[in-house]
Amino acid sequence: MNGGLALETTADGGFIRTGQHRCSRAGSCLLYVYKVNACGDPEWFKTYGSGGEDGGKWIEQTADGGYVISGLTFFGAGNYDNWLLKLDATGNIQWNQIYGGGGNDYGLYVNTTSDGGYIMSGFFEGLGYGGSDVSLVKVDARLSDHPIVCILIFFLYCPQTGRRTHRSKCKCYHLFSIAPHDS
């Protein structure tokens, strides 16, 4: 395990960890999940991905005892893409989805929502606004029926210059655009 990026406690008093595993100089990494009990004894260790530059950024236990992971993969639409995985309690993949465009897109954090779905925050790059923009991807609990509820892209717009910005020198407004998913 080269990098542990997220560590969470589990309902049984143990811990779950995700990150990147076996990164080589060529950039070959796998996303890993490592489960230990309350005493720190290993319960299971699994890797996922294409062997590109894959990695888990955040992990959370779900109501069904499984886990949801946000991260990145180099397998999707182009460059890095947001990667959302749902595992059962023993680390078997129940489903996984890749979201992204032609730029570098990263899934950094995931949380469950009150309707049983998931919301992932991260960055999308190259959507026409220039640079990287903060994103929220809302996924329905019934992933097979309607996978994406919506994707929100947040960016800063400065009315003084008429450009997208991350600077705080001018009075900026948070705007967003919604990219609906075709059912």
Secondary structure, DSSP 8 states (H G I E B T S, - for coil): --EEEEEEE-TTS-EEEEEEES--TT--BEEEEEEE-TTS-EEEEEEES-SSB-EEEEEEE-TTS-EEEEEEESSSSSSSEEEEEEE-TTS-EEEEEEE--SS--EEEEEEE-TTS-EEEEEEEE-SSSSSEEEEEEEE-SSTTT-SEEEEEEEEEEETTTTEE---SSS--EEEEEEE----
